[in-house]
Amino acid sequence: MATLVRRVFKVVLFCGLFCLLLPYVHPYPVKWTESQSLAWLNAANRLGIRDPDDLFFGITVAMNLIATTLAYAAIMRLWRRYRTK
């Protein structure tokens, strides 16, 4: 039972960190300039994606997952170090 609680806690921690980092991790402000719009459109066209917002969404989610994973790993290392003392 304790193992199940630990696993559920870790999943909830990861999801909570992801939701916490959502407003802070993004590549550009919400309003794009014309040059940014053209760059996103060119990149989306090269990758075969019709809408540059879809590419933007995918990159933003990937960046959030990377930031969340790094924060989660740091928290787990600090927790293990704290428990051993």
Long-range contacts (C-beta under 8 A, 24 or more apart in sequence): 13-72, 13-75, 14-68, 14-72, 17-68, 17-71, 17-72, 17-75, 18-64, 18-65, 18-68, 21-64, 21-67, 21-68, 21-71, 22-64, 25-60, 25-63, 25-64, 25-67, 26-60, 26-63, 27-56, 27-59, 27-60, 27-63, 28-56
